[in-house]
Amino acid sequence: MGRLEGKKCVVTGGGRGIGRGIALAFAREGADVAVIDRLSDNAERVAAELRELGAKGFAFGADVSDETSITKALAEAEQKLGRVDVLMNNAGINTHVDFVDMTVATWDEMIAVNLRSVFLCTRVVLPGMIERRWGRIISTSSQLAHKGGRQLVHYAAAKAGVLGFTRSLAYEVAPYNITVNAICPGPINTDMSRVGSAEWKAQKLSELPLGRYGEVEEVAPTVVLIASDEGSYYTGASFNMNGGDVMV
Ligand SMILES: NC(=O)c1ccc[n+]([C@@H]2O[C@H](COP(=O)([O-])OP(=O)(O)OC[C@H]3O[C@@H](n4cnc5c(N)ncnc54)[C@H](O)[C@@H]3O)[C@@H](O)[C@H]2O)c1
C-alpha cells in the first residue's frame, strides 16, 4: 500500500527536472497524476512513464502564467482524475540578469511564471478541496527566497512571494483540513541549474557545505511526505533541501 494510494495529483512543470521526479514519486506511492507543462511532448513522455508504473497518467500542454490556458488544462485534469487532492505548483523559469539591465518585460515574465501561476492554479482546485475537506497545496520556492543572489532580483522576489502566499493561504484554509506548504531546494542538477556562467557555478559550489549540487531524487521524498496523510501537521512551512546552503 503506497503512501498516496488513491490520491489524485497535479504537477505543473512536470515534463522534466524536479517536477518529473515528483510526478514519478507520486505514482510510485499509488497516486494518479496529471502532468501539466508548456512543453507538451515532455508532458506526454512523463505521462507514459507514469502509466508504466501502473498509475493513471495524463498530460496537458499549458502555460501556467496564462489564465485561460491553465484554467482550461486544470479543468480537464480535474475531469480526467475525478478530483484534485494534491496540487504541486512547480513550473518555473530562471534567468540571470544584472538589475541595472533588467527590463520590465523580464521582470513581468518572471513574476508571472513563478508567482502569478501559483495563484492561478490554486484558485481552480481549492473549491473542490474545501468541499471535500481535504487537500494539499505544495509550491516550489527556492533557497534563494531566503538568501537572494546576484543577478536574481526578479527570481528571488518571485520565490519569496511564493513563501508569503504559502503562509497566508495556510491560515485561510486550515479549517478545511487543507495544508499549504513550500519547498525551497538549493541547486539541484536539472536543465535549469545548467544556466548561469561557469564562475557563478564555481562560486555556488564553494558556498555549499555538502560541496555538490543535489539530485531530483533528494527533493521528491520530502514532497511525498508533505502530500501524504503522514504530513498532516505541516502547514505554512518551507522545507529546505539545500545541501546546507541556507540553515534556517
Ligand atoms: N534546479 C534548481 O537548482 C532549482 C532550485 C530551486 C528551485 N527550483 C525550482 O524548481 C522548479 C523546477 O525547476 P527545474 O530545476 O526542474 O527546472 P526545469 O527547467 O528542468 O523544469 C521546469 C519545467 O517547468 C516548465 N515550465 C516553465 N515555464 C512554464 C510555463 N509558463 N508553463 C508551464 N510549464 C512551464 C518547463 O517546461 C519545465 O518542464 C522551478 O520552480 C524552479 O524555479 C529549481
The ligand as an SDF file (V2000), in Angstrom:
LIG
                    3D

 44 48  0  0  0  0  0  0  0  0999 V2000
   17.1200   23.2740  -10.3070 N   0  0  0  0  0  0  0  0  0  0  0  0
   17.3570   24.0500   -9.2810 C   0  0  0  0  0  0  0  0  0  0  0  0
   18.5080   24.2440   -8.8940 O   0  0  0  0  0  0  0  0  0  0  0  0
   16.2150   24.6970   -8.5260 C   0  0  0  0  0  0  0  0  0  0  0  0
   16.4760   25.2080   -7.2540 C   0  0  0  0  0  0  0  0  0  0  0  0
   15.4530   25.7920   -6.5340 C   0  0  0  0  0  0  0  0  0  0  0  0
   14.1820   25.8800   -7.0820 C   0  0  0  0  0  0  0  0  0  0  0  0
   13.9550   25.3780   -8.3370 N   0  0  0  0  0  0  0  0  0  0  0  0
   12.5860   25.4730   -8.8600 C   0  0  0  0  0  0  0  0  0  0  0  0
   12.1360   24.1610   -9.1180 O   0  0  0  0  0  0  0  0  0  0  0  0
   11.1410   24.1930  -10.1390 C   0  0  0  0  0  0  0  0  0  0  0  0
   11.5050   23.1880  -11.2040 C   0  0  0  0  0  0  0  0  0  0  0  0
   12.7490   23.5410  -11.7550 O   0  0  0  0  0  0  0  0  0  0  0  0
   13.7090   22.5200  -12.5170 P   0  0  0  0  0  0  0  0  0  0  0  0
   15.0420   22.6960  -11.9490 O   0  0  0  0  0  0  0  0  0  0  0  0
   13.1000   21.1990  -12.5750 O   0  0  0  0  0  0  0  0  0  0  0  0
   13.7340   23.2300  -13.9470 O   0  0  0  0  0  0  0  0  0  0  0  0
   13.4330   22.6860  -15.4210 P   0  0  0  0  0  0  0  0  0  0  0  0
   13.6750   23.8510  -16.2930 O   0  0  0  0  0  0  0  0  0  0  0  0
   14.1630   21.4370  -15.6530 O   0  0  0  0  0  0  0  0  0  0  0  0
   11.8800   22.3330  -15.3440 O   0  0  0  0  0  0  0  0  0  0  0  0
   10.9050   23.3430  -15.2890 C   0  0  0  0  0  0  0  0  0  0  0  0
    9.6860   22.8370  -16.0120 C   0  0  0  0  0  0  0  0  0  0  0  0
    8.6830   23.8750  -15.9480 O   0  0  0  0  0  0  0  0  0  0  0  0
    8.1430   24.0410  -17.2370 C   0  0  0  0  0  0  0  0  0  0  0  0
    7.6500   25.4070  -17.4110 N   0  0  0  0  0  0  0  0  0  0  0  0
    8.3950   26.5350  -17.4250 C   0  0  0  0  0  0  0  0  0  0  0  0
    7.6050   27.5900  -17.6560 N   0  0  0  0  0  0  0  0  0  0  0  0
    6.3450   27.1170  -17.8040 C   0  0  0  0  0  0  0  0  0  0  0  0
    5.1060   27.7180  -18.0710 C   0  0  0  0  0  0  0  0  0  0  0  0
    4.9890   29.0320  -18.2610 N   0  0  0  0  0  0  0  0  0  0  0  0
    4.0130   26.9420  -18.1470 N   0  0  0  0  0  0  0  0  0  0  0  0
    4.1160   25.5910  -17.9800 C   0  0  0  0  0  0  0  0  0  0  0  0
    5.2700   24.9660  -17.7320 N   0  0  0  0  0  0  0  0  0  0  0  0
    6.3740   25.7190  -17.6430 C   0  0  0  0  0  0  0  0  0  0  0  0
    9.2830   23.7340  -18.1880 C   0  0  0  0  0  0  0  0  0  0  0  0
    8.8350   23.4350  -19.4900 O   0  0  0  0  0  0  0  0  0  0  0  0
    9.9600   22.5690  -17.4920 C   0  0  0  0  0  0  0  0  0  0  0  0
    9.4160   21.3420  -17.8710 O   0  0  0  0  0  0  0  0  0  0  0  0
   11.1030   25.6250  -10.6320 C   0  0  0  0  0  0  0  0  0  0  0  0
   10.0310   26.3110   -9.9940 O   0  0  0  0  0  0  0  0  0  0  0  0
   12.4230   26.1970  -10.1500 C   0  0  0  0  0  0  0  0  0  0  0  0
   12.3740   27.5890  -10.0040 O   0  0  0  0  0  0  0  0  0  0  0  0
   14.9360   24.7760   -9.0640 C   0  0  0  0  0  0  0  0  0  0  0  0
  1  2  1  0
  2  3  2  0
  2  4  1  0
  4  5  1  0
  4 44  2  0
  5  6  2  0
  6  7  1  0
  7  8  2  0
  8  9  1  0
  8 44  1  0
  9 10  1  0
  9 42  1  0
 10 11  1  0
 11 12  1  0
 11 40  1  0
 12 13  1  0
 13 14  1  0
 14 15  2  0
 14 16  1  0
 14 17  1  0
 17 18  1  0
 18 19  2  0
 18 20  1  0
 18 21  1  0
 21 22  1  0
 22 23  1  0
 23 24  1  0
 23 38  1  0
 24 25  1  0
 25 26  1  0
 25 36  1  0
 26 27  1  0
 26 35  1  0
 27 28  2  0
 28 29  1  0
 29 30  1  0
 29 35  2  0
 30 31  1  0
 30 32  2  0
 32 33  1  0
 33 34  2  0
 34 35  1  0
 36 37  1  0
 36 38  1  0
 38 39  1  0
 40 41  1  0
 40 42  1  0
 42 43  1  0
M  CHG  2   8   1  16  -1
M  END
$$$$
